[in-house]
Amino acid sequence: MTKKRSIMLSLVICLSMLGYLPSQSFGAEEGSSSAVQTDAETAAKLGLLIGDGNGVDASYLGKSATRMQAAIISLRLQGSLKEATDFKGTANFTDANQVNASNQSVLAYLKAHPELGWNGSGAGSFKPADPISAQQFYKVLLEALGYKSGKDFRYADTEAFARSKGLYQITGTATLTNAHIATALVEALAGQTADGTTLFSKLQAAGVLDAAAAQPPGERIGLQTNEKLGTLFTDKSGMTLYFFTKDAADVNACQGECLKNWPIFYDEHLQIPSSLNKNDFTVLTRNDGQKQWMYKGWPLYYFAKDTTAGDVLGEAVGGVWFIAKSDYRVMLATSATAGNYLTDDYGRTLYYFDKDPKNASVCEGNCLVNWPAYDAVDGSVPSTLTAADFGMITRPDGSMQAAFKGYPLYYFLKDTAHGDLLGQGVNKVWYVIDPVQFTGTTAAAAVKTYTIDIKDFSFGTKPLTVEAGSKITFVNHDSMEHNAVAVDGSFATPLLKQDESYTITIGAAGTYDYYCEPHKKFMTGKIIVT
């Protein structure tokens, strides 16, 4: 996943300084995350993950996991790590000098015990700093459970076999971070061993885990990949969890028969993957006194018709129920007054400005203070929406702003709670967006707009003829960055990444030749203004 700017964090800080926000973070309706435990915290507490000089902190969790780390974890799970670090054998892998003395002993031990499955990577080398994949690490965990590659499962089928043993949280990940390692380790503790016990019991019996240690209690948030819907939230049994769009206006919107069809998700204790932020999980005390876990301010539910782990029969039911995910770029909300409308992933309302032309923003200065730009650059969208409708525009100052169908998206400064709609209709130019009904702004309808699609290293084969004062939007469809610079210096766009756009206005009649700076020898174009 590409980097997503921390919009809510910067916005919350800004609003708090101005006195517009309450002391709690936006989206946290009630309760606290004190009952939430991350897999990294659990793995560190049990001694399964040691970390570096600063322990198992955020910096450590973000680092790529290596073959050396995986080998050490493998030996720790098998109770052989001390024997390996004390090993005095002289034969070693050719690149053992890439690690410290203690790890050189570990490599020599692995070299002397090929039955452990760490045979190096050819030419006598081990490549200790190479990254490790989910397939490779699940092999480590399966062998700790007592299953042997080549005997109980084929290496090519490692992930499928792991899934049959309840291990799937990091499936398909090509390069693991230490956060992935933590989640896979905690997930494996409940895995069934070849002897019919659990890995936790096996490690405790072998003295790898303290006799007083206990498995994480309560429920957990699982991450399961669906081919069409992406990575979704499940409970510890693999049952899918959902959001309800009507909860934006009222977190108690689901009542009576609704709760029979959509049971709440709650347990006193909650275990979550290390890739998630525990502060995003809060507890709602419902009107009837029941407690319910929320994620980013959205209450979590099951669907009664989901009967098997992995079922997603509740997705898009009624256009108001959607699978719970951590990576939504936008969400849908529903209210009795505004109907369906777009929010960010925390349920904060997004607006459009009716004075904006397509692919450009005219909201600057004090306007932008009161209506901050929303700039989430990546992530998924609810399945009833079209991902291609969401893109980015380049603002006059060069910053990026998220857009729907080419129209910029904004927050309203006075919206401070999940589902607030205080910006709706302000000055008769600020409105929520119903993604089905929205067709554009009044300003866009009054101004002629033209688009130059940059694709295959070309601005097109023919000159573009426009009227003076028209809007001309350059949209880059190539993976390579391009821009458009007028030969006479009358306009210049910034370098545009794939799917980014930039809009110019040419007020004077004339012929304007232009080129792409990085590819000026062959990428040229012409605009004729009448």
Backbone torsions as a table, in degrees:
resi	resn	phi	psi	omega
1	MET	NA	135.8	-179.5
2	THR	-76.8	166.6	-173.6
3	LYS	-68.2	129.5	176.7
4	LYS	-109.4	123.2	-179.7
5	ARG	-64.8	144.6	-175.2
6	SER	-80.7	78.2	-174.9
7	ILE	-61.6	-52.1	-173.6
8	MET	-63.8	-37.1	-178.5
9	LEU	-62.0	-50.7	-178.3
10	SER	-66.3	-36.2	-179.4
11	LEU	-68.8	-43.5	179.4
12	VAL	-61.3	-42.2	179.2
13	ILE	-62.0	-44.7	-179.7
14	CYS	-61.7	-48.8	-177.6
15	LEU	-66.2	-38.3	179.8
16	SER	-62.9	-40.3	179.2
17	MET	-64.2	-32.6	-179.9
18	LEU	-85.2	-5.4	176.8
19	GLY	84.7	17.5	-176.8
20	TYR	-95.3	-13.9	-175.9
21	LEU	-114.0	146.7	172.1
22	PRO	-69.7	172.7	-173.8
23	SER	-68.3	-28.3	-178.9
24	GLN	-79.1	155.9	179.4
25	SER	-67.8	148.9	179.7
26	PHE	-60.7	134.4	177.4
27	GLY	97.8	-15.5	179.3
28	ALA	-88.6	95.8	-174.3
29	GLU	-70.5	-50.5	-178.2
30	GLU	-150.7	173.5	171.3
31	GLY	70.0	-167.7	-178.8
32	SER	-146.8	174.8	-179.9
33	SER	-97.9	16.5	-176.3
34	SER	-64.2	-24.5	179.9
35	ALA	-88.8	3.5	-178.7
36	VAL	-97.4	132.8	178.7
37	GLN	-124.0	129.3	177.1
38	THR	-84.1	157.7	177.9
39	ASP	-62.3	-32.4	178.6
40	ALA	-65.2	-42.4	178.7
41	GLU	-63.0	-42.1	-179.6
42	THR	-66.7	-46.1	-179.3
43	ALA	-62.5	-37.5	178.9
44	ALA	-70.0	-42.5	-179.5
45	LYS	-61.4	-37.4	-179.1
46	LEU	-82.4	-8.7	180.0
47	GLY	82.2	13.6	179.0
48	LEU	-82.8	-22.5	178.0
49	LEU	-131.4	124.3	-172.9
50	ILE	-96.7	-35.1	-176.6
51	GLY	83.4	-168.1	179.4
52	ASP	-111.2	-147.7	-175.0
53	GLY	-58.3	-29.8	-179.7
54	ASN	-102.9	14.7	179.4
55	GLY	78.5	-157.9	-178.4
56	VAL	-91.0	74.6	-179.7
57	ASP	-102.2	-178.2	-176.1
58	ALA	-60.7	-38.0	179.6
59	SER	-63.3	-44.9	179.3
60	TYR	-63.7	-43.1	-176.9
61	LEU	-65.4	-27.6	-179.5
62	GLY	-81.7	-10.6	-178.1
63	LYS	-77.6	152.2	176.6
64	SER	-69.1	137.7	175.9
65	ALA	-80.4	148.9	-174.8
66	THR	-120.0	167.9	176.6
67	ARG	-60.8	-35.8	179.5
68	MET	-63.3	-45.3	178.2
69	GLN	-60.5	-44.3	-178.4
70	ALA	-62.8	-38.6	179.1
71	ALA	-65.7	-41.9	179.1
72	ILE	-64.3	-43.1	178.3
73	ILE	-62.5	-40.5	178.4
74	SER	-58.5	-45.7	179.7
75	LEU	-68.1	-37.2	178.5
76	ARG	-62.8	-42.7	-179.6
77	LEU	-66.8	-27.7	-180.0
78	GLN	-92.7	3.0	178.4
79	GLY	72.2	20.1	-174.7
80	SER	-113.0	6.9	-172.8
81	LEU	-65.6	-43.7	179.7
82	LYS	-62.8	-41.9	178.1
83	GLU	-60.5	-38.2	-178.6
84	ALA	-70.6	-42.4	-179.1
85	THR	-69.7	-23.3	177.9
86	ASP	-91.0	-1.6	-173.9
87	PHE	-64.4	138.7	-175.9
88	LYS	-113.4	11.9	-179.7
89	GLY	-62.6	149.8	-176.3
90	THR	-97.4	-28.9	178.9
91	ALA	-68.5	136.0	-177.1
92	ASN	-152.6	173.0	175.8
93	PHE	-71.6	153.5	-174.0
94	THR	-66.2	-22.0	-178.1
95	ASP	-109.3	23.7	-179.7
96	ALA	-62.4	-22.8	-179.4
97	ASN	-69.8	-4.5	178.4
98	GLN	-79.8	-9.0	-179.0
99	VAL	-121.1	170.5	-178.9
100	ASN	-73.5	175.3	-173.4
101	ALA	-61.3	-41.8	-179.9
102	SER	-61.5	-44.1	-180.0
103	ASN	-72.9	-24.8	173.8
104	GLN	-64.0	-37.6	176.1
105	SER	-64.1	-39.5	178.1
106	VAL	-62.2	-44.4	-179.9
107	LEU	-65.4	-39.0	178.2
108	ALA	-63.5	-38.6	178.1
109	TYR	-62.8	-44.1	179.6
110	LEU	-66.3	-35.7	178.0
111	LYS	-64.0	-36.3	-178.1
112	ALA	-81.8	-12.0	-178.7
113	HIS	-127.4	70.1	-178.3
114	PRO	-61.3	-18.9	179.7
115	GLU	-66.5	-14.5	178.6
116	LEU	-79.2	-8.3	172.7
117	GLY	89.8	7.1	178.4
118	TRP	-105.2	77.4	-172.5
119	ASN	-93.3	9.1	-179.9
120	GLY	84.5	-174.8	-174.6
121	SER	-123.4	29.9	177.2
122	GLY	99.1	152.7	178.7
123	ALA	57.2	25.8	175.8
124	GLY	76.5	7.3	-178.2
125	SER	-100.0	160.9	179.1
126	PHE	-109.1	-28.7	-176.4
127	LYS	55.5	63.6	-174.1
128	PRO	-63.9	-26.7	-177.0
129	ALA	-90.1	-3.0	-179.4
130	ASP	-65.5	147.4	177.6
131	PRO	-68.5	164.0	180.0
132	ILE	-124.0	145.6	-177.8
133	SER	-100.0	170.0	176.6
134	ALA	-61.2	-39.1	179.6
135	GLN	-59.9	-45.5	-179.0
136	GLN	-66.6	-41.5	-176.8
137	PHE	-74.8	-33.2	175.5
138	TYR	-65.7	-30.0	174.1
139	LYS	-62.0	-43.1	177.2
140	VAL	-58.4	-47.2	-176.5
141	LEU	-69.1	-39.1	178.4
142	LEU	-63.9	-38.2	178.5
143	GLU	-69.9	-31.7	174.3
144	ALA	-66.8	-28.8	177.1
145	LEU	-78.9	-8.0	177.1
146	GLY	102.3	10.1	178.5
147	TYR	-101.9	141.3	-175.0
148	LYS	-110.5	132.7	174.8
149	SER	-66.8	134.6	-178.3
150	GLY	91.7	-16.6	178.3
151	LYS	-115.3	-58.2	-179.2
152	ASP	-89.4	-24.3	179.1
153	PHE	-155.5	152.5	174.4
154	ARG	-83.2	145.3	-179.1
155	TYR	-57.6	-38.2	-179.8
156	ALA	-62.7	-23.3	-178.4
157	ASP	-103.1	16.9	-173.9
158	THR	-53.6	-50.0	-174.2
159	GLU	-68.3	-36.6	177.5
160	ALA	-66.2	-41.1	178.9
161	PHE	-67.5	-39.5	177.8
162	ALA	-60.7	-41.2	179.1
163	ARG	-61.0	-37.5	179.4
164	SER	-65.9	-17.2	178.3
165	LYS	-103.9	12.0	176.6
166	GLY	86.3	14.9	-180.0
167	LEU	-109.9	111.7	-177.3
168	TYR	-153.0	-0.9	-171.9
169	GLN	-59.6	-31.7	-176.9
170	ILE	-113.4	13.5	-177.4
171	THR	-51.9	135.5	174.8
172	GLY	85.6	-3.4	-179.1
173	THR	-80.4	120.4	-174.5
174	ALA	-76.8	-36.6	-179.1
175	THR	-129.9	112.5	-175.7
176	LEU	-82.8	145.9	167.0
177	THR	-99.3	172.7	176.7
178	ASN	-66.5	-24.4	174.6
179	ALA	-64.9	-40.7	176.1
180	HIS	-62.5	-42.3	-179.8
181	ILE	-59.6	-44.8	-179.9
182	ALA	-59.9	-46.0	-178.7
183	THR	-64.7	-42.6	-179.7
184	ALA	-65.7	-36.9	178.9
185	LEU	-64.4	-47.3	-178.6
186	VAL	-68.1	-38.3	176.8
187	GLU	-59.0	-39.8	-175.5
188	ALA	-71.4	-20.5	-176.9
189	LEU	-58.8	-32.9	179.5
190	ALA	-91.3	-0.5	-179.0
191	GLY	-66.5	145.3	-178.3
192	GLN	-80.9	128.4	178.9
193	THR	-81.5	169.6	177.7
194	ALA	-64.0	-20.0	179.7
195	ASP	-91.3	0.5	177.3
196	GLY	88.7	4.8	176.2
197	THR	-100.3	-161.9	173.3
198	THR	-110.3	160.8	178.3
199	LEU	-62.2	-36.6	178.9
200	PHE	-58.4	-48.8	179.9
201	SER	-62.4	-41.2	-179.5
202	LYS	-62.7	-45.1	-179.1
203	LEU	-67.6	-35.3	178.4
204	GLN	-68.1	-41.9	179.4
205	ALA	-65.1	-32.1	-178.8
206	ALA	-85.2	-3.6	179.3
207	GLY	83.2	5.1	177.1
208	VAL	-69.8	-37.9	174.0
209	LEU	-106.1	146.0	179.3
210	ASP	-61.3	145.0	-178.7
211	ALA	-61.9	-25.8	-178.8
212	ALA	-89.5	-3.9	-178.6
213	ALA	-67.6	153.2	179.2
214	ALA	-134.0	148.1	175.9
215	GLN	-67.5	153.0	179.1
216	PRO	-57.1	129.1	-178.8
217	PRO	-82.2	166.6	170.0
218	GLY	77.3	-153.0	-176.2
219	GLU	-90.3	172.0	172.5
220	ARG	-144.7	154.9	170.8
221	ILE	-90.7	119.2	175.7
222	GLY	-99.9	155.1	175.5
223	LEU	-114.3	119.1	-178.6
224	GLN	-126.7	136.1	-177.5
225	THR	-93.4	125.6	174.4
226	ASN	-108.2	132.8	-173.8
227	GLU	-55.5	-37.8	-177.0
228	LYS	-94.0	-32.1	-170.2
229	LEU	-104.5	-6.5	179.1
230	GLY	87.0	-153.6	-177.0
231	THR	-91.4	120.1	-174.2
232	LEU	-120.3	166.2	179.4
233	PHE	-87.3	139.1	172.0
234	THR	-132.1	172.4	169.5
235	ASP	-88.4	-171.2	-175.9
236	LYS	-68.6	-16.7	178.4
237	SER	-94.8	1.8	179.6
238	GLY	87.4	10.4	179.2
239	MET	-82.7	133.3	-173.4
240	THR	-67.7	144.3	176.4
241	LEU	-111.2	153.2	-171.7
242	TYR	-133.9	158.3	169.0
243	PHE	-106.3	155.0	178.2
244	PHE	-121.1	119.6	-174.3
245	THR	-63.5	-27.5	-178.9
246	LYS	-73.2	-12.5	176.9
247	ASP	-70.6	-13.0	177.7
248	ALA	-63.1	-41.3	-179.1
249	ALA	-82.0	-32.0	-176.6
250	ASP	-156.2	112.9	-176.5
251	VAL	-67.3	-7.3	174.8
252	ASN	-105.0	23.4	-175.1
253	ALA	-63.0	-31.7	179.9
254	CYS	-88.5	113.7	-176.6
255	GLN	-135.4	163.4	171.2
256	GLY	54.5	-122.2	-178.8
257	GLU	-58.9	-32.6	178.7
258	CYS	-57.7	-44.2	-178.7
259	LEU	-69.9	-22.4	175.1
260	LYS	-70.3	-36.5	179.3
261	ASN	-83.5	-25.5	-176.6
262	TRP	-130.9	76.1	-177.7
263	PRO	-61.7	147.8	-178.6
264	ILE	-76.1	156.9	178.3
265	PHE	-107.7	119.0	178.7
266	TYR	-161.7	145.3	166.6
267	ASP	-154.1	154.3	-177.5
268	GLU	-60.5	-33.3	-179.9
269	HIS	-118.3	145.4	-179.0
270	LEU	-137.5	126.1	176.3
271	GLN	-102.4	135.1	-178.5
272	ILE	-131.1	154.2	176.0
273	PRO	-61.1	151.9	-178.0
274	SER	-66.6	-18.2	-179.5
275	SER	-76.4	-12.1	-179.1
276	LEU	-99.7	156.9	179.9
277	ASN	-94.4	119.4	-177.0
278	LYS	-62.4	-25.9	179.7
279	ASN	-71.5	-11.4	176.1
280	ASP	-80.8	-8.4	-179.6
281	PHE	-104.1	123.7	178.8
282	THR	-134.0	165.6	-179.1
283	VAL	-109.3	127.6	175.3
284	LEU	-97.8	130.0	169.4
285	THR	-96.2	110.5	-174.8
286	ARG	-72.1	167.7	-178.8
287	ASN	-58.1	-29.2	-179.2
288	ASP	-89.6	6.4	177.9
289	GLY	92.9	-13.2	178.8
290	GLN	-70.4	150.5	176.7
291	LYS	-102.0	151.6	-176.2
292	GLN	-150.0	136.1	175.8
293	TRP	-75.1	140.9	173.8
294	MET	-121.8	150.7	174.7
295	TYR	-123.7	120.7	-176.8
296	LYS	52.5	35.4	177.8
297	GLY	86.4	-1.4	178.8
298	TRP	-101.9	117.8	175.3
299	PRO	-58.3	146.3	-177.0
300	LEU	-105.1	136.3	-176.4
301	TYR	-133.4	160.2	164.7
302	TYR	-96.4	171.5	169.8
303	PHE	-118.9	127.2	-173.9
304	ALA	-59.9	-28.6	-177.3
305	LYS	-83.8	-8.4	170.6
306	ASP	-77.7	113.9	-176.6
307	THR	-112.9	-14.1	-177.4
308	THR	-127.4	144.3	177.1
309	ALA	-51.7	131.6	-179.7
310	GLY	94.7	-12.4	176.5
311	ASP	-61.3	140.7	177.4
312	VAL	-132.8	41.2	-176.0
313	LEU	-68.8	-15.0	179.9
314	GLY	-86.3	-7.0	-177.0
315	GLU	-62.2	124.9	174.9
316	ALA	67.5	13.6	178.3
317	VAL	-59.5	125.7	-179.8
318	GLY	64.6	7.3	-176.5
319	GLY	70.1	11.8	-175.5
320	VAL	-129.1	-5.9	178.4
321	TRP	-115.5	129.4	-178.3
322	PHE	-139.4	147.4	178.8
323	ILE	-56.7	144.0	176.7
324	ALA	-78.7	131.3	-179.4
325	LYS	-142.8	162.5	178.6
326	SER	-96.8	-11.2	-168.8
327	ASP	-113.6	23.0	178.8
328	TYR	-63.9	129.7	173.6
329	ARG	-76.7	-40.6	172.9
330	VAL	-138.5	160.2	173.0
331	MET	-126.2	167.6	174.7
332	LEU	-104.0	142.6	174.0
333	ALA	-129.0	158.5	-179.4
334	THR	-136.3	131.2	174.4
335	SER	-134.9	159.2	-179.2
336	ALA	-65.9	-28.9	-176.7
337	THR	-92.0	-37.8	-174.7
338	ALA	-103.5	-7.3	-176.9
339	GLY	70.8	-144.3	178.2
340	ASN	-86.3	139.0	179.6
341	TYR	-154.1	163.6	-177.7
342	LEU	-85.8	141.4	171.0
343	THR	-131.7	172.4	169.3
344	ASP	-80.9	-174.2	-175.0
345	ASP	-70.0	-16.2	176.1
346	TYR	-93.7	6.0	179.5
347	GLY	83.2	12.9	178.0
348	ARG	-84.7	130.3	-172.1
349	THR	-62.4	139.1	174.6
350	LEU	-108.9	143.5	-175.5
351	TYR	-126.4	161.7	167.8
352	TYR	-116.6	157.9	-179.0
353	PHE	-108.5	119.1	-172.3
354	ASP	-68.9	-9.6	177.4
355	LYS	-90.4	-6.8	-179.6
356	ASP	-75.4	131.9	167.1
357	PRO	-75.9	172.4	178.2
358	LYS	-68.7	139.2	175.9
359	ASN	65.6	23.6	177.7
360	ALA	-156.2	157.2	177.5
361	SER	-120.2	134.5	174.3
362	VAL	-109.3	9.3	178.1
363	CYS	-88.9	108.7	-178.9
364	GLU	-136.5	171.6	176.2
365	GLY	60.7	-129.4	-179.0
366	ASN	-62.3	-31.4	177.0
367	CYS	-57.8	-43.7	-176.8
368	LEU	-73.7	-23.7	174.4
369	VAL	-66.7	-43.8	-178.3
370	ASN	-80.6	-24.1	-178.0
371	TRP	-129.4	73.9	-176.8
372	PRO	-58.6	142.5	179.5
373	ALA	-71.6	138.7	174.4
374	TYR	-92.4	128.0	-172.2
375	ASP	-130.4	29.6	174.9
376	ALA	-62.4	127.3	-171.9
377	VAL	-101.8	-12.2	-176.6
378	ASP	-150.4	-178.0	-179.6
379	GLY	113.7	174.1	-177.3
380	SER	-93.7	172.7	177.1
381	VAL	-130.7	156.6	176.4
382	PRO	-53.3	147.7	-170.3
383	SER	-65.2	-17.3	178.4
384	THR	-83.6	-7.0	177.9
385	LEU	-100.6	164.3	179.5
386	THR	-104.2	117.9	-175.8
387	ALA	-58.2	-34.1	-177.8
388	ALA	-66.7	-16.3	178.5
389	ASP	-74.1	-12.3	-176.8
390	PHE	-106.7	122.0	-179.3
391	GLY	-143.8	-157.2	-178.4
392	MET	-133.3	146.5	169.3
393	ILE	-115.4	159.6	175.5
394	THR	-99.9	121.2	179.5
395	ARG	-75.2	164.1	-179.1
396	PRO	-55.1	-29.0	179.6
397	ASP	-86.6	3.8	178.3
398	GLY	93.0	-9.9	178.1
399	SER	-75.4	163.9	-177.0
400	MET	-102.7	147.1	178.1
401	GLN	-136.2	136.1	178.6
402	ALA	-67.6	148.8	-178.1
403	ALA	-142.1	151.5	174.5
404	PHE	-115.0	119.3	-176.6
405	LYS	54.2	31.6	178.0
406	GLY	91.3	-1.6	-177.6
407	TYR	-106.2	127.4	-174.3
408	PRO	-59.8	148.4	179.8
409	LEU	-110.3	140.3	-176.4
410	TYR	-133.7	156.9	164.6
411	TYR	-93.0	170.3	168.3
412	PHE	-117.0	130.8	-173.6
413	LEU	-56.5	-34.8	-174.8
414	LYS	-85.0	-6.1	171.8
415	ASP	-77.6	110.2	-176.1
416	THR	-119.3	-2.9	-177.9
417	ALA	-131.5	154.9	176.0
418	HIS	-49.9	118.1	176.9
419	GLY	90.1	-0.5	177.0
420	ASP	-59.5	140.9	-179.8
421	LEU	-129.8	36.0	-174.0
422	LEU	-70.0	-16.0	179.9
423	GLY	-87.8	-9.7	-175.1
424	GLN	-63.9	119.8	176.0
425	GLY	81.0	4.5	-178.7
426	VAL	-58.3	127.0	-179.8
427	ASN	54.1	18.2	179.4
428	LYS	57.8	28.0	176.9
429	VAL	-134.5	-7.7	-179.6
430	TRP	-114.4	127.5	-174.9
431	TYR	-145.3	154.5	170.8
432	VAL	-72.4	166.6	-178.6
433	ILE	-113.6	114.7	166.8
434	ASP	-85.7	109.6	-172.0
435	PRO	-61.9	-21.2	178.3
436	VAL	-82.8	-40.1	-174.1
437	GLN	-87.4	-24.4	-171.7
438	PHE	-68.1	128.3	179.4
439	THR	-122.1	-6.3	-179.4
440	GLY	137.3	-179.7	-177.8
441	THR	-98.1	162.5	175.6
442	THR	-62.5	-39.8	179.9
443	ALA	-62.0	-40.3	-179.4
444	ALA	-66.4	-35.6	-180.0
445	ALA	-68.2	-26.9	-177.3
446	ALA	-86.0	-17.7	-178.0
447	VAL	-114.5	133.2	177.0
448	LYS	-72.5	135.0	179.6
449	THR	-124.9	145.0	179.3
450	TYR	-130.7	151.5	-179.5
451	THR	-123.6	133.4	171.7
452	ILE	-109.8	111.1	-179.7
453	ASP	-85.7	119.7	177.2
454	ILE	-91.9	112.9	179.7
455	LYS	-150.2	148.0	179.9
456	ASP	53.4	40.9	177.7
457	PHE	57.4	43.6	-178.6
458	SER	-151.1	147.6	172.4
459	PHE	-93.4	8.6	-174.7
460	GLY	105.1	167.0	-173.0
461	THR	-95.2	-16.1	-176.3
462	LYS	-118.9	152.0	174.5
463	PRO	-63.8	150.5	176.7
464	LEU	-99.2	125.9	178.1
465	THR	-105.1	125.1	-176.8
466	VAL	-134.3	166.1	174.3
467	GLU	-88.3	149.3	178.0
468	ALA	-58.1	135.7	-179.5
469	GLY	90.5	-4.5	179.2
470	SER	-72.5	157.0	175.0
471	LYS	-91.5	134.0	179.3
472	ILE	-123.6	118.6	-176.4
473	THR	-109.7	123.8	173.6
474	PHE	-91.6	126.1	179.0
475	VAL	-122.0	121.0	-179.4
476	ASN	-89.9	120.1	178.0
477	HIS	-103.3	-5.6	-179.8
478	ASP	-84.7	156.2	174.6
479	SER	-74.2	-20.6	177.2
480	MET	-84.3	144.2	178.3
481	GLU	-72.5	140.1	176.8
482	HIS	-137.1	160.8	168.8
483	ASN	-141.8	-179.1	178.3
484	ALA	-135.7	120.9	-176.2
485	VAL	-126.4	124.6	179.7
486	ALA	-70.3	139.1	179.6
487	VAL	-60.3	-36.6	-178.8
488	ASP	-87.4	4.1	177.5
489	GLY	79.9	8.7	-176.1
490	SER	-73.3	-21.8	174.9
491	PHE	-154.7	156.8	176.1
492	ALA	-157.9	127.4	176.3
493	THR	-92.5	157.6	170.9
494	PRO	-70.9	169.2	172.9
495	LEU	-65.6	128.8	-176.4
496	LEU	-106.6	127.5	172.7
497	LYS	-77.3	175.2	-179.3
498	GLN	-58.3	132.6	179.1
499	ASP	72.2	4.5	173.2
500	GLU	-87.2	156.6	-178.3
501	SER	-137.1	163.1	176.2
502	TYR	-150.7	136.6	-175.3
503	THR	-113.6	136.0	175.9
504	ILE	-122.1	162.9	173.2
505	THR	-129.7	128.8	176.8
506	ILE	-113.4	115.1	-174.3
507	GLY	-90.1	-20.9	-175.1
508	ALA	-103.9	138.4	177.8
509	ALA	-64.8	151.5	179.8
510	GLY	150.6	-179.2	177.6
511	THR	-111.3	127.5	-174.4
512	TYR	-121.3	108.3	174.3
513	ASP	-85.7	143.5	-179.0
514	TYR	-146.1	170.3	-176.1
515	TYR	-151.9	166.0	172.3
516	CYS	-96.0	122.6	-175.8
517	GLU	-56.5	-48.7	-177.8
518	PRO	-67.5	-19.5	-175.0
519	HIS	-133.8	40.6	-170.3
520	LYS	-66.4	-18.5	-178.9
521	LYS	-68.4	-28.4	-175.8
522	PHE	-134.1	-8.7	-179.9
523	MET	-105.1	97.1	-179.2
524	THR	-133.2	161.1	178.5
525	GLY	-153.6	175.7	-177.8
526	LYS	-144.6	134.9	174.0
527	ILE	-119.6	126.3	177.9
528	ILE	-106.9	118.0	-178.7
529	VAL	-104.8	123.1	-176.9
530	THR	-105.3	NA	NA
